[in-house]
Amino acid sequence: MSSVGLIRESGTDSFAANQVTRILAMKGSQGAILYRFETMGPMFQALPHFSRRTGYQNPTDGNDVVLQQAFQTDLDAYQWLGAHPSNLEWFNQYMSSRRNEAESWLSAYPVKE
């Protein structure tokens, strides 16, 4: 893991955490990795077939998007997440961590003007 920068070598046969390791250990980062792998991954894998099947057109029906094909379900995205609490928790962890790190649009947009 040291060779790809996930940890640092602190001595002979001795390793320590670095900034990357500390970030990956954060709850939001863990949620992001799990959500992307377990939820987004199957959808990305199904996307080429879904796109061919729909003629590469933008979806117009929320009940016929790549999620239904990827997970073999008739549920819409909100119902599916509600039925899969782990995926929903990972999504929430990821989104809440992004919110904490990001500057609010209110600080950049001249709301008072």
All heavy atoms as an XYZ file, in Angstrom:
902
protein
N       0.814     -1.185      0.000
C       0.000      0.000      0.000
C       0.863      1.257      0.000
O       0.426      2.296     -0.460
C      -0.947     -0.024      1.193
C      -2.018     -1.121      1.080
S      -3.396     -1.020      2.258
C      -2.589     -1.007      3.814
N       2.058      1.122      0.497
C       2.971      2.261      0.504
C       3.339      2.674     -0.916
O       3.472      3.862     -1.208
C       4.224      1.918      1.302
O       5.136      2.982      1.277
N       3.480      1.693     -1.801
C       3.896      2.001     -3.176
C       2.872      2.833     -3.935
O       3.217      3.499     -4.910
C       4.193      0.710     -3.941
O       3.004     -0.036     -4.125
N       1.614      2.801     -3.499
C       0.583      3.607     -4.160
C       0.113      4.766     -3.286
O      -0.902      5.392     -3.565
C      -0.620      2.731     -4.606
C      -0.220      1.763     -5.684
C      -1.245      2.011     -3.423
N       0.850      5.058     -2.222
C       0.598      6.243     -1.420
C      -0.525      6.144     -0.410
O      -0.988      7.166      0.092
N      -0.984      4.936     -0.086
C      -2.058      4.806      0.893
C      -1.556      4.844      2.330
O      -2.320      5.135      3.249
C      -2.843      3.514      0.655
C      -3.627      3.463     -0.652
C      -4.312      2.127     -0.809
C      -4.645      4.590     -0.712
N      -0.292      4.515      2.537
C       0.349      4.617      3.841
C       1.772      5.087      3.600
O       2.255      5.087      2.467
C       0.352      3.269      4.604
C       1.033      2.174      3.770
C      -1.045      2.855      5.004
C       1.172      0.836      4.463
N       2.454      5.483      4.661
C       3.851      5.872      4.487
C       4.730      4.903      5.265
O       4.332      4.387      6.315
C       4.100      7.314      4.918
C       3.947      7.589      6.376
C       4.265      9.048      6.720
N       4.006      9.287      8.112
C       4.852      8.995      9.094
N       6.032      8.473      8.826
N       4.526      9.234     10.357
N       5.898      4.665      4.732
C       6.865      3.811      5.412
C       7.609      4.674      6.414
O       8.309      5.611      6.050
C       7.827      3.173      4.411
C       8.684      2.101      5.014
C       9.423      1.271      3.973
O       9.289      1.553      2.766
O      10.134      0.350      4.391
N       7.458      4.357      7.686
C       8.073      5.172      8.736
C       9.394      4.592      9.227
O      10.076      5.218     10.028
C       7.105      5.323      9.911
O       6.733      4.050     10.406
N       9.744      3.425      8.736
C      10.993      2.760      9.109
C      11.034      1.386      8.461
O      10.120      1.015      7.730
N      12.072      0.657      8.704
C      12.176     -0.686      8.148
C      11.037     -1.546      8.687
O      10.867     -1.690      9.897
C      13.530     -1.332      8.511
O      14.573     -0.470      8.061
C      13.682     -2.697      7.876
N      10.232     -2.078      7.756
C       9.072     -2.903      8.114
C       8.125     -2.209      9.087
O       7.473     -2.848      9.913
C       9.521     -4.257      8.704
C      10.219     -5.126      7.672
O       9.830     -5.055      6.481
O      11.142     -5.855      8.044
N       8.049     -0.901      9.000
C       7.171     -0.124      9.866
C       6.418      0.894      9.013
O       7.026      1.592      8.196
C       8.001      0.584     10.942
O       7.160      1.337     11.782
N       5.122      0.971      9.216
C       4.291      1.845      8.399
C       3.367      2.675      9.278
O       3.040      2.291     10.392
C       3.472      1.006      7.409
C       4.338      0.204      6.482
C       4.739     -1.080      6.825
C       4.787      0.744      5.294
C       5.553     -1.822      5.991
C       5.602      0.017      4.449
C       5.987     -1.266      4.797
N       2.945      3.807      8.751
C       2.070      4.712      9.501
C       1.039      5.321      8.556
O       1.225      5.349      7.331
C       2.901      5.813     10.153
N      -0.021      5.824      9.146
C      -1.063      6.493      8.371
C      -0.514      7.781      7.771
O       0.384      8.408      8.323
C      -2.261      6.798      9.265
N      -1.068      8.159      6.637
C      -0.770      9.459      6.033
C      -2.101     10.179      5.806
O      -3.154      9.702      6.239
C       0.052      9.311      4.747
C      -0.679      8.544      3.666
O      -1.889      8.354      3.706
N       0.065      8.073      2.669
N      -2.068     11.300      5.140
C      -3.294     12.069      4.931
C      -4.332     11.260      4.148
O      -5.521     11.311      4.459
C      -2.981     13.396      4.217
C      -4.161     14.322      4.084
C      -4.713     14.796      5.423
O      -4.087     14.695      6.459
N      -5.937     15.304      5.405
N      -3.898     10.516      3.160
C      -4.829      9.694      2.378
C      -5.505      8.668      3.280
O      -6.728      8.497      3.242
C      -4.098      8.995      1.207
C      -5.013      8.011      0.500
C      -3.558     10.019      0.225
N      -4.732      7.997      4.097
C      -5.279      6.994      5.009
C      -6.296      7.619      5.955
O      -7.368      7.055      6.186
C      -4.149      6.350      5.841
O      -3.090      5.953      4.974
C      -4.649      5.156      6.609
N      -5.968      8.776      6.502
C      -6.884      9.431      7.439
C      -8.184      9.836      6.750
O      -9.270      9.697      7.329
C      -6.196     10.631      8.089
C      -5.164     10.202      9.147
C      -4.599     11.384      9.911
N      -3.541     12.086      9.194
C      -2.288     11.670      9.092
N      -1.919     10.537      9.642
N      -1.392     12.387      8.446
N      -8.099     10.319      5.533
C      -9.313     10.693      4.797
C     -10.147      9.454      4.486
O     -11.365      9.456      4.650
C      -8.959     11.474      3.511
C      -8.439     12.859      3.894
C     -10.166     11.578      2.583
C      -7.860     13.649      2.748
N      -9.504      8.381      4.057
C     -10.236      7.154      3.748
C     -10.895      6.543      4.985
O     -11.886      5.828      4.874
C      -9.319      6.128      3.090
C      -8.899      6.449      1.656
C      -7.888      5.432      1.153
C     -10.111      6.511      0.732
N     -10.370      6.822      6.158
C     -10.933      6.286      7.397
C     -12.140      7.080      7.885
O     -12.865      6.620      8.768
C      -9.860      6.253      8.480
N     -12.384      8.235      7.302
C     -13.525      9.052      7.716
C     -14.829      8.391      7.298
O     -14.914      7.757      6.245
C     -13.427     10.455      7.097
C     -12.260     11.259      7.621
S     -11.966     12.792      6.683
C     -13.554     13.571      6.744
N     -15.857      8.558      8.120
C     -17.159      7.936      7.864
C     -17.704      8.302      6.478
O     -18.203      7.454      5.764
C     -18.141      8.355      8.962
C     -19.457      7.655      8.906
C     -20.320      8.068     10.088
C     -21.635      7.338     10.095
N     -22.459      7.695     11.251
N     -17.608      9.558      6.102
C     -18.111      9.987      4.799
C     -17.379      9.342      3.646
O     -17.980      8.984      2.640
N     -16.070      9.159      3.792
C     -15.290      8.509      2.735
C     -15.666      7.046      2.619
O     -15.783      6.509      1.518
C     -13.793      8.633      3.020
O     -13.401      9.982      2.990
N     -15.851      6.394      3.749
C     -16.263      4.995      3.731
C     -17.626      4.861      3.063
O     -17.845      3.971      2.236
C     -16.313      4.436      5.146
C     -14.954      4.341      5.802
C     -15.037      3.995      7.270
O     -16.034      3.461      7.738
N     -13.990      4.290      8.005
N     -18.551      5.755      3.408
C     -19.873      5.745      2.781
C     -19.786      5.961      1.285
O     -20.484      5.310      0.512
N     -18.918      6.883      0.861
C     -18.755      7.165     -0.564
C     -18.242      5.936     -1.315
O     -18.758      5.590     -2.379
C     -17.796      8.333     -0.768
N     -17.236      5.286     -0.751
C     -16.669      4.109     -1.414
C     -17.711      3.003     -1.516
O     -17.909      2.411     -2.586
C     -15.410      3.628     -0.670
C     -14.293      4.657     -0.834
C     -14.964      2.253     -1.171
C     -13.121      4.462      0.106
N     -18.400      2.739     -0.420
C     -19.407      1.673     -0.432
C     -20.568      2.015     -1.359
O     -21.044      1.162     -2.110
C     -19.904      1.405      0.988
C     -18.886      0.710      1.887
C     -19.302      0.795      3.340
C     -18.696     -0.734      1.448
N     -21.057      3.261     -1.324
C     -22.170      3.659     -2.189
C     -21.773      3.554     -3.657
O     -22.518      3.005     -4.472
C     -22.637      5.080     -1.875
C     -23.809      5.480     -2.720
C     -25.076      5.004     -2.438
C     -23.643      6.300     -3.828
C     -26.152      5.338     -3.232
C     -24.711      6.655     -4.626
C     -25.975      6.164     -4.326
O     -27.040      6.492     -5.130
N     -20.599      4.050     -3.983
C     -20.161      4.001     -5.382
C     -19.980      2.570     -5.855
O     -20.361      2.233     -6.976
C     -18.876      4.797     -5.553
C     -19.119      6.285     -5.453
C     -17.838      7.055     -5.566
N     -18.100      8.472     -5.545
C     -17.161      9.385     -5.569
N     -15.884      9.034     -5.603
N     -17.468     10.659     -5.551
N     -19.406      1.715     -5.028
C     -19.158      0.337     -5.430
C     -20.447     -0.475     -5.480
O     -20.722     -1.160     -6.457
C     -18.149     -0.326     -4.485
C     -17.771     -1.714     -4.911
C     -16.811     -1.909     -5.896
C     -18.370     -2.818     -4.339
C     -16.469     -3.185     -6.308
C     -18.040     -4.102     -4.742
C     -17.087     -4.289     -5.727
N     -21.240     -0.399     -4.409
C     -22.413     -1.260     -4.275
C     -23.658     -0.738     -4.998
O     -24.524     -1.534     -5.352
C     -22.758     -1.457     -2.785
C     -21.684     -2.146     -1.984
C     -21.550     -3.624     -2.297
O     -22.459     -4.201     -2.914
O     -20.516     -4.209     -1.913
N     -23.763      0.569     -5.197
C     -24.965      1.135     -5.812
C     -24.688      1.654     -7.214
O     -25.375      1.290     -8.163
C     -25.542      2.266     -4.934
O     -25.689      1.790     -3.591
C     -26.883      2.736     -5.445
N     -23.685      2.505     -7.335
C     -23.393      3.084     -8.641
C     -22.712      2.084     -9.575
O     -22.955      2.099    -10.778
C     -22.542      4.336     -8.481
C     -23.290      5.464     -7.772
S     -22.240      6.898     -7.424
C     -21.906      7.483     -9.076
N     -21.874      1.218     -9.012
C     -21.154      0.241     -9.831
C     -22.073     -0.604    -10.697
O     -21.890     -0.678    -11.922
N     -23.082     -1.259    -10.121
C     -23.990     -2.049    -10.947
C     -24.719     -1.221    -12.012
O     -24.978     -1.706    -13.116
C     -24.977     -2.639     -9.931
C     -24.199     -2.705     -8.657
C     -23.328     -1.474     -8.683
N     -25.021      0.034    -11.680
C     -25.701      0.876    -12.676
C     -24.756      1.229    -13.821
O     -25.162      1.223    -14.989
C     -26.280      2.121    -12.015
C     -27.466      1.799    -11.130
S     -28.373      3.239    -10.547
C     -27.288      3.820     -9.250
N     -23.496      1.535    -13.502
C     -22.532      1.807    -14.563
C     -22.342      0.580    -15.454
O     -22.204      0.696    -16.667
C     -21.187      2.246    -13.998
C     -21.170      3.666    -13.517
C     -20.652      3.982    -12.277
C     -21.669      4.702    -14.304
C     -20.629      5.295    -11.828
C     -21.648      6.014    -13.870
C     -21.129      6.310    -12.624
N     -22.348     -0.605    -14.851
C     -22.189     -1.828    -15.632
C     -23.392     -2.084    -16.531
O     -23.251     -2.623    -17.626
C     -21.958     -3.017    -14.700
C     -20.627     -2.936    -13.988
C     -20.481     -3.980    -12.905
O     -21.396     -4.747    -12.619
N     -19.314     -4.010    -12.283
N     -24.583     -1.696    -16.085
C     -25.796     -1.901    -16.880
C     -26.021     -0.800    -17.908
O     -26.821     -0.967    -18.826
C     -27.011     -1.989    -15.951
N     -25.322      0.316    -17.778
C     -25.576      1.485    -18.623
C     -25.412      1.238    -20.126
O     -26.268      1.672    -20.902
C     -24.701      2.655    -18.167
C     -25.019      4.011    -18.778
C     -26.468      4.414    -18.530
C     -24.078      5.063    -18.207
N     -24.385      0.551    -20.590
C     -24.289      0.346    -22.044
C     -25.495     -0.398    -22.629
O     -26.052      0.026    -23.650
C     -23.004     -0.467    -22.207
C     -22.186     -0.124    -21.008
C     -23.185      0.058    -19.896
N     -25.921     -1.471    -21.968
C     -27.081     -2.213    -22.469
C     -28.351     -1.377    -22.376
O     -29.163     -1.348    -23.307
C     -27.258     -3.530    -21.702
C     -28.409     -4.340    -22.197
N     -29.649     -4.273    -21.618
C     -28.508     -5.208    -23.230
C     -30.475     -5.068    -22.273
N     -29.806     -5.653    -23.255
N     -28.536     -0.676    -21.260
C     -29.697      0.185    -21.093
C     -29.732      1.260    -22.181
O     -30.776      1.521    -22.791
C     -29.672      0.834    -19.703
C     -30.757      1.849    -19.505
C     -32.044      1.459    -19.186
C     -30.492      3.202    -19.653
C     -33.052      2.395    -19.012
C     -31.488      4.146    -19.482
C     -32.772      3.744    -19.163
N     -28.582      1.865    -22.453
C     -28.518      2.921    -23.475
C     -28.860      2.381    -24.857
O     -29.596      3.032    -25.616
C     -27.127      3.561    -23.484
O     -26.881      4.197    -22.254
N     -28.339      1.222    -25.184
C     -28.690      0.614    -26.483
C     -30.186      0.325    -26.557
O     -30.835      0.608    -27.565
C     -27.899     -0.681    -26.704
C     -26.492     -0.478    -27.197
C     -25.838     -1.777    -27.661
N     -25.735     -2.789    -26.617
C     -24.765     -2.838    -25.701
N     -23.823     -1.920    -25.696
N     -24.746     -3.800    -24.810
N     -30.730     -0.244    -25.477
C     -32.151     -0.614    -25.449
C     -33.044      0.610    -25.620
O     -34.084      0.538    -26.279
C     -32.485     -1.325    -24.135
C     -33.944     -1.764    -24.029
C     -34.255     -2.494    -22.742
N     -34.173     -1.685    -21.548
C     -35.103     -0.810    -21.143
N     -36.190     -0.608    -21.854
N     -34.927     -0.132    -20.023
N     -32.649      1.741    -25.080
C     -33.479      2.947    -25.150
C     -33.090      3.866    -26.301
O     -33.553      5.008    -26.368
C     -33.402      3.720    -23.820
O     -32.037      4.085    -23.567
C     -33.953      2.893    -22.671
N     -32.234      3.391    -27.190
C     -31.839      4.186    -28.345
C     -31.014      5.408    -27.979
O     -31.059      6.413    -28.684
N     -30.289      5.338    -26.880
C     -29.404      6.435    -26.436
C     -30.163      7.735    -26.199
O     -29.630      8.822    -26.361
C     -28.260      6.634    -27.433
C     -27.437      5.386    -27.593
C     -27.720      4.469    -28.608
C     -26.404      5.094    -26.723
C     -26.984      3.299    -28.747
C     -25.670      3.919    -26.845
C     -25.963      3.032    -27.861
O     -25.240      1.873    -27.983
N     -31.428      7.603    -25.800
C     -32.257      8.773    -25.512
C     -32.291      9.033    -24.011
O     -32.164      8.108    -23.210
C     -33.692      8.547    -26.008
C     -33.792      8.287    -27.506
C     -33.300      9.463    -28.318
O     -33.729     10.602    -28.098
N     -32.403      9.206    -29.253
N     -32.476     10.283    -23.637
C     -32.646     10.607    -22.222
C     -33.911      9.942    -21.701
O     -34.939      9.940    -22.383
C     -32.752     12.115    -22.009
C     -31.427     12.812    -22.154
O     -30.382     12.226    -21.917
N     -31.480     14.072    -22.540
N     -33.866      9.383    -20.502
C     -35.070      8.761    -19.931
C     -36.175      9.795    -19.743
O     -35.920     10.942    -19.384
C     -34.596      8.231    -18.578
C     -33.114      8.164    -18.663
C     -32.705      9.231    -19.620
N     -37.398      9.376    -19.966
C     -38.554     10.244    -19.736
C     -39.463      9.672    -18.667
O     -40.393     10.332    -18.240
C     -39.363     10.435    -21.042
O     -39.755      9.146    -21.526
C     -38.531     11.155    -22.096
N     -39.183      8.451    -18.244
C     -39.986      7.766    -17.232
C     -39.078      7.363    -16.079
O     -38.165      6.560    -16.253
C     -40.644      6.534    -17.867
C     -41.480      5.714    -16.898
O     -41.604      6.102    -15.719
O     -42.016      4.674    -17.331
N     -39.323      7.926    -14.898
C     -38.504      7.624    -13.729
C     -38.571      6.180    -13.287
O     -37.781      5.735    -12.457
N     -39.522      5.436    -13.830
C     -39.620      4.013    -13.519
C     -38.980      3.149    -14.596
O     -39.129      1.925    -14.579
C     -41.078      3.606    -13.312
C     -41.632      4.198    -12.040
O     -40.977      4.179    -11.008
N     -42.828      4.747    -12.105
N     -38.304      3.773    -15.525
C     -37.562      3.034    -16.551
C     -36.224      3.731    -16.757
O     -35.977      4.380    -17.765
C     -38.342      2.971    -17.866
C     -37.645      2.095    -18.905
O     -36.813      1.240    -18.520
O     -37.934      2.275    -20.106
N     -35.378      3.598    -15.737
C     -34.021      4.130    -15.793
C     -33.062      2.972    -15.530
O     -33.476      1.852    -15.260
C     -33.813      5.295    -14.789
C     -34.685      6.485    -15.168
C     -34.086      4.862    -13.372
N     -31.798      3.233    -15.605
C     -30.809      2.169    -15.500
C     -30.881      1.432    -14.154
O     -30.555      0.252    -14.079
C     -29.388      2.702    -15.802
C     -28.888      3.584    -14.666
C     -28.432      1.569    -16.093
N     -31.338      2.088    -13.106
C     -31.466      1.439    -11.800
C     -32.335      0.191    -11.880
O     -31.986     -0.854    -11.328
C     -32.048      2.410    -10.771
C     -32.294      1.830     -9.379
C     -31.793      2.780     -8.312
C     -33.749      1.501     -9.161
N     -33.461      0.270    -12.570
C     -34.363     -0.877    -12.661
C     -33.676     -2.060    -13.352
O     -33.821     -3.200    -12.922
C     -35.657     -0.520    -13.414
C     -36.639      0.264    -12.581
C     -36.327      1.746    -12.551
O     -35.636      2.270    -13.414
N     -36.827      2.425    -11.537
N     -32.929     -1.778    -14.388
C     -32.240     -2.857    -15.090
C     -31.088     -3.404    -14.239
O     -30.909     -4.620    -14.144
C     -31.710     -2.368    -16.427
C     -31.051     -3.467    -17.231
C     -30.699     -3.008    -18.623
O     -31.436     -2.251    -19.225
N     -29.590     -3.476    -19.130
N     -30.334     -2.538    -13.609
C     -29.167     -2.968    -12.839
C     -29.556     -3.850    -11.658
O     -28.850     -4.807    -11.342
C     -28.380     -1.750    -12.349
N     -30.674     -3.523    -11.022
C     -31.069     -4.249     -9.811
C     -32.304     -5.121    -10.012
O     -32.853     -5.642     -9.037
C     -31.271     -3.268     -8.655
C     -29.996     -2.598     -8.242
C     -29.744     -1.286     -8.596
C     -29.031     -3.294     -7.534
C     -28.557     -0.666     -8.228
C     -27.844     -2.690     -7.163
C     -27.600     -1.370     -7.518
N     -32.737     -5.276    -11.272
C     -33.888     -6.127    -11.585
C     -35.068     -5.812    -10.657
O     -35.568     -6.669     -9.936
C     -33.506     -7.604    -11.478
C     -32.359     -8.028    -12.375
C     -32.698     -7.844    -13.849
O     -33.667     -8.416    -14.339
N     -31.923     -7.043    -14.569
N     -35.513     -4.544    -10.723
C     -36.583     -4.088     -9.837
C     -37.579     -3.230    -10.595
O     -37.251     -2.678    -11.644
C     -36.002     -3.275     -8.650
O     -37.069     -2.935     -7.771
C     -35.290     -2.017     -9.108
N     -38.781     -3.157    -10.067
C     -39.791     -2.244    -10.600
C     -39.899     -0.987     -9.736
O     -40.668     -0.084    -10.055
C     -41.167     -2.937    -10.648
C     -41.212     -4.057    -11.669
O     -40.521     -3.953    -12.707
O     -41.929     -5.050    -11.424
N     -39.139     -0.934     -8.653
C     -39.179      0.215     -7.757
C     -38.482      1.416     -8.379
O     -37.521      1.255     -9.129
C     -38.491     -0.131     -6.436
C     -39.068     -1.286     -5.631
C     -38.175     -1.582     -4.424
C     -40.491     -0.992     -5.194
N     -38.967      2.632     -8.037
C     -38.224      3.812     -8.466
C     -37.044      4.007     -7.522
O     -36.890      3.275     -6.533
C     -39.123      5.057     -8.542
C     -39.637      5.557     -7.204
O     -38.955      5.372     -6.168
O     -40.728      6.153     -7.188
N     -36.204      4.979     -7.793
C     -34.961      5.145     -7.038
C     -35.221      5.371     -5.551
O     -34.530      4.792     -4.698
C     -34.153      6.312     -7.614
N     -36.200      6.198     -5.210
C     -36.480      6.475     -3.802
C     -37.021      5.245     -3.088
O     -36.637      4.955     -1.955
C     -37.449      7.655     -3.668
C     -36.863      8.936     -4.198
C     -37.274      9.467     -5.413
C     -35.876      9.609     -3.488
C     -36.723     10.635     -5.905
C     -35.318     10.780     -3.976
C     -35.750     11.284     -5.188
O     -35.199     12.435     -5.672
N     -37.914      4.518     -3.746
C     -38.445      3.298     -3.143
C     -37.338      2.256     -2.979
O     -37.270      1.562     -1.967
C     -39.567      2.721     -4.010
C     -40.805      3.576     -4.067
C     -41.765      3.112     -5.150
O     -41.365      2.597     -6.190
N     -43.052      3.308     -4.905
N     -36.477      2.162     -3.982
C     -35.392      1.186     -3.921
C     -34.442      1.508     -2.771
O     -34.070      0.618     -2.002
C     -34.633      1.135     -5.252
C     -33.637      0.026     -5.291
C     -33.851     -1.261     -5.688
C     -32.268      0.100     -4.889
N     -32.705     -1.997     -5.547
C     -31.710     -1.193     -5.066
C     -31.452      1.111     -4.400
C     -30.382     -1.475     -4.768
C     -30.126      0.822     -4.099
C     -29.601     -0.460     -4.288
N     -34.052      2.774     -2.637
C     -33.190      3.156     -1.527
C     -33.871      2.897     -0.186
O     -33.232      2.438      0.762
C     -32.763      4.620     -1.631
C     -31.608      4.901     -2.575
C     -31.419      6.403     -2.754
C     -30.315      4.257     -2.096
N     -35.162      3.156     -0.093
C     -35.904      2.889      1.135
C     -35.935      1.410      1.486
O     -35.963      1.039      2.654
N     -35.913      0.572      0.469
C     -35.926     -0.879      0.675
C     -34.528     -1.447      0.904
O     -34.384     -2.625      1.215
C     -36.575     -1.568     -0.527
N     -33.500     -0.612      0.741
C     -32.104     -1.039      0.916
C     -31.403     -0.062      1.865
O     -30.660      0.821      1.438
C     -31.395     -1.104     -0.444
C     -31.979     -2.145     -1.329
N     -33.070     -1.906     -2.125
C     -31.648     -3.450     -1.501
C     -33.383     -3.018     -2.775
N     -32.539     -3.970     -2.400
N     -31.652     -0.216      3.172
C     -31.168      0.758      4.151
C     -29.652      0.929      4.174
O     -29.168      2.024      4.460
C     -31.703      0.245      5.485
C     -32.174     -1.141      5.242
C     -32.438     -1.272      3.780
N     -28.895     -0.101      3.881
C     -27.427      0.060      3.864
C     -27.013      1.026      2.762
O     -26.191      1.916      2.978
C     -26.731     -1.284      3.666
O     -26.925     -2.105      4.792
N     -27.590      0.866      1.579
C     -27.263      1.752      0.465
C     -27.669      3.181      0.775
O     -26.938      4.116      0.466
C     -27.949      1.274     -0.818
C     -27.509     -0.111     -1.219
O     -27.857     -1.088     -0.559
N     -26.751     -0.215     -2.282
N     -28.819      3.349      1.414
C     -29.286      4.681      1.791
C     -28.353      5.296      2.834
O     -28.012      6.479      2.740
C     -30.719      4.612      2.322
C     -31.329      5.940      2.766
C     -31.359      6.958      1.633
C     -32.730      5.706      3.320
N     -27.920      4.515      3.807
C     -27.000      5.024      4.832
C     -25.679      5.455      4.203
O     -25.138      6.507      4.537
C     -26.762      3.959      5.904
C     -25.776      4.382      6.973
C     -26.202      5.596      7.791
O     -27.402      5.909      7.857
O     -25.318      6.248      8.371
N     -25.150      4.644      3.281
C     -23.894      5.017      2.612
C     -24.066      6.308      1.832
O     -23.196      7.179      1.848
C     -23.426      3.907      1.681
C     -23.145      2.612      2.368
C     -22.662      2.430      3.639
C     -23.336      1.312      1.839
N     -22.545      1.099      3.920
C     -22.945      0.384      2.832
C     -23.792      0.824      0.615
C     -23.001     -1.000      2.643
C     -23.853     -0.553      0.420
C     -23.453     -1.444      1.430
N     -25.192      6.441      1.124
C     -25.475      7.654      0.366
C     -25.525      8.865      1.307
O     -24.921      9.902      1.031
C     -26.801      7.508     -0.387
C     -27.219      8.753     -1.102
C     -26.622      9.109     -2.309
C     -28.203      9.575     -0.584
C     -27.007     10.268     -2.968
C     -28.597     10.726     -1.244
C     -27.995     11.069     -2.438
N     -26.238      8.722      2.421
C     -26.359      9.834      3.375
C     -25.011     10.198      3.982
O     -24.711     11.387      4.158
C     -27.375      9.496      4.458
C     -28.793      9.539      3.934
O     -29.093     10.222      2.962
N     -29.672      8.791      4.571
N     -24.197      9.215      4.315
C     -22.863      9.491      4.851
C     -22.037     10.276      3.834
O     -21.373     11.257      4.177
C     -22.135      8.186      5.185
C     -22.656      7.473      6.383
C     -22.005      6.104      6.553
O     -21.066      5.747      5.844
N     -22.507      5.330      7.504
N     -22.090      9.829      2.595
C     -21.339     10.481      1.527
C     -21.812     11.924      1.327
O     -21.016     12.861      1.302
C     -21.475      9.677      0.245
C     -20.849     10.290     -0.973
C     -19.594     10.874     -0.923
C     -21.506     10.272     -2.197
C     -19.017     11.434     -2.051
C     -20.929     10.818     -3.320
C     -19.693     11.401     -3.251
O     -19.137     11.950     -4.362
N     -23.115     12.109      1.201
C     -23.640     13.449      0.953
C     -23.373     14.380      2.129
O     -23.040     15.545      1.932
C     -25.143     13.381      0.663
C     -25.483     12.772     -0.677
S     -24.903     13.779     -2.070
C     -23.616     12.741     -2.718
N     -23.508     13.900      3.353
C     -23.274     14.786      4.501
C     -21.807     15.164      4.610
O     -21.483     16.288      4.998
C     -23.769     14.143      5.794
O     -23.027     12.990      6.104
N     -20.910     14.273      4.235
C     -19.486     14.621      4.282
C     -19.146     15.640      3.206
O     -18.328     16.520      3.410
C     -18.612     13.377      4.128
O     -18.648     12.884      2.804
N     -19.777     15.538      2.057
C     -19.541     16.510      0.990
C     -20.032     17.884      1.423
O     -19.441     18.890      1.112
C     -20.247     16.091     -0.304
C     -19.870     14.746     -0.817
C     -18.874     14.734     -1.912
N     -19.183     15.699     -2.930
C     -18.251     16.400     -3.548
N     -16.989     16.250     -3.253
N     -18.566     17.266     -4.483
N     -21.109     17.931      2.136
C     -21.674     19.201      2.584
C     -20.735     19.878      3.576
O     -20.566     21.080      3.557
C     -23.048     18.954      3.223
C     -23.678     20.183      3.795
C     -24.075     21.140      2.680
N     -24.657     22.325      3.267
C     -24.067     23.519      3.263
N     -22.910     23.684      2.709
N     -24.669     24.550      3.796
N     -20.109     19.113      4.452
C     -19.214     19.688      5.447
C     -17.962     20.269      4.818
O     -17.421     21.245      5.303
C     -18.820     18.639      6.495
C     -19.992     18.242      7.360
O     -20.942     18.985      7.494
N     -19.926     17.060      7.930
N     -17.484     19.678      3.743
C     -16.250     20.123      3.117
C     -16.470     21.257      2.128
O     -15.590     22.059      1.889
C     -15.586     18.960      2.380
C     -15.144     17.842      3.302
C     -14.722     16.600      2.540
O     -14.617     16.658      1.302
O     -14.497     15.579      3.169
N     -17.653     21.311      1.563
C     -17.903     22.267      0.486
C     -18.288     23.639      1.035
O     -18.951     23.759      2.063
C     -19.014     21.744     -0.416
N     -17.871     24.645      0.331
C     -18.290     26.002      0.661
C     -19.716     26.179      0.162
O     -20.075     25.735     -0.920
C     -17.358     26.984     -0.045
C     -17.602     28.414      0.314
C     -16.580     29.337     -0.317
O     -15.391     28.977     -0.325
O     -16.976     30.408     -0.801
N     -20.541     26.802      0.934
C     -21.927     27.025      0.555
C     -22.015     27.989     -0.625
O     -21.248     28.953     -0.710
C     -22.700     27.606      1.741
O     -23.972     28.052      1.325
N     -22.975     27.766     -1.502
C     -23.170     28.674     -2.625
C     -23.574     30.055     -2.127
O     -23.361     31.065     -2.792
C     -24.212     28.118     -3.600
C     -25.601     28.046     -3.043
C     -26.143     27.015     -2.322
C     -26.621     29.039     -3.137
N     -27.428     27.314     -1.963
C     -27.756     28.543     -2.459
C     -26.691     30.300     -3.725
C     -28.952     29.267     -2.354
C     -27.884     31.009     -3.621
C     -28.981     30.487     -2.950
N     -24.123     30.129     -0.916
C     -24.519     31.419     -0.367
C     -23.319     32.330     -0.105
O     -23.464     33.556     -0.096
C     -25.317     31.218      0.930
C     -26.663     30.513      0.763
C     -27.250     30.176      2.119
C     -27.607     31.369     -0.057
N     -22.149     31.732      0.105
C     -20.970     32.557      0.351
C     -20.382     33.101     -0.954
O     -19.573     34.019     -0.935
C     -19.910     31.766      1.106
O     -19.440     30.698      0.301
N     -20.780     32.570     -2.074
C     -20.239     33.009     -3.363
C     -21.238     33.839     -4.171
O     -20.847     34.662     -4.977
C     -19.800     31.789     -4.191
N     -22.520     33.622     -3.939
C     -23.549     34.326     -4.701
C     -23.991     35.576     -3.933
O     -24.262     35.504     -2.742
C     -24.754     33.399     -4.935
C     -25.757     33.983     -5.888
C     -25.552     33.911     -7.254
C     -26.906     34.608     -5.424
C     -26.478     34.443     -8.137
C     -27.825     35.143     -6.282
C     -27.626     35.064     -7.646
O     -28.526     35.601     -8.521
N     -24.061     36.709     -4.623
C     -24.402     37.961     -3.922
C     -25.894     38.042     -3.566
O     -26.667     38.769     -4.181
C     -24.008     39.036     -4.939
C     -24.137     38.357     -6.262
C     -23.791     36.912     -6.025
N     -26.307     37.297     -2.560
C     -27.707     37.220     -2.173
C     -28.244     38.567     -1.698
O     -29.385     38.937     -1.997
C     -27.898     36.152     -1.045
C     -29.343     36.111     -0.578
C     -27.452     34.800     -1.550
N     -27.431     39.324     -0.998
C     -27.903     40.589     -0.434
C     -28.066     41.685     -1.486
O     -28.692     42.690     -1.230
C     -26.927     41.052      0.657
C     -26.958     40.139      1.860
C     -26.017     40.629      2.936
C     -26.020     39.703      4.121
N     -25.105     40.108      5.178
N     -27.487     41.506     -2.641
C     -27.555     42.554     -3.684
C     -28.850     42.538     -4.443
O     -29.518     41.658     -4.674
C     -26.374     42.411     -4.641
C     -25.066     42.684     -3.959
C     -23.891     42.454     -4.884
O     -24.061     42.361     -6.106
O     -22.783     42.366     -4.358
